[in-house]
Amino acid sequence: MNNQSDWLINQLEQLIDTETSYEKRAFWYGLKTTVKQQQSRMQQIQAEIDGQLWNHEQW
């Protein structure tokens, strides 16, 4: 993960730990899950692009 995602996830974890309302905790948890999924998809896309760029058969 990159620094921005790490920072955001840490902030969301703090919010989840300190929040007393179930609805808000569920929202923060869902947002944290979404951030992690987006980061994973970005890494997959970057790896796919890298693989396509290094495919010598398509040069």
C-alpha positions in Angstrom: 0.0 0.0 0.0 1.1 3.6 -0.4 1.5 6.1 2.3 -1.9 7.8 1.7 -3.8 4.6 1.9 -1.9 3.5 5.0 -2.7 6.8 6.6 -6.3 6.7 5.7 -6.7 3.1 6.9 -5.1 4.0 10.2 -7.4 7.0 10.6 -10.4 4.8 9.9 -9.3 2.2 12.4 -9.0 5.0 15.1 -12.5 6.2 14.2 -13.9 2.6 14.4 -12.2 2.1 17.8 -13.5 5.3 19.3 -17.0 5.5 17.8 -19.9 4.5 20.0 -22.7 4.5 17.4 -23.2 1.2 15.7 -24.3 2.9 12.4 -21.2 5.1 12.3 -18.9 2.2 13.1 -20.4 0.2 10.3 -20.0 3.1 7.9 -16.3 3.6 8.9 -15.7 -0.2 8.6 -17.3 -0.3 5.2 -15.2 2.7 4.0 -12.1 0.9 5.3 -13.0 -2.2 3.3 -13.6 -0.1 0.2 -10.2 1.6 0.5 -8.5 -1.8 0.8 -10.3 -3.2 -2.2 -9.5 -0.1 -4.3 -5.8 -0.4 -3.3 -5.8 -4.1 -4.2 -7.4 -3.3 -7.6 -4.9 -0.6 -8.3 -2.0 -3.0 -7.6 -3.5 -5.6 -9.9 -4.0 -3.0 -12.7 -0.4 -1.8 -12.3 0.9 -5.3 -12.5 -1.2 -6.0 -15.6 0.1 -2.9 -17.3 3.7 -3.7 -16.4 3.2 -7.3 -17.8 1.8 -6.0 -21.0 4.6 -3.4 -21.4 7.2 -6.2 -21.0 5.6 -8.6 -23.4 8.3 -8.8 -26.1 5.9 -10.5 -28.5 3.9 -7.3 -28.8 6.8 -4.9 -29.4 
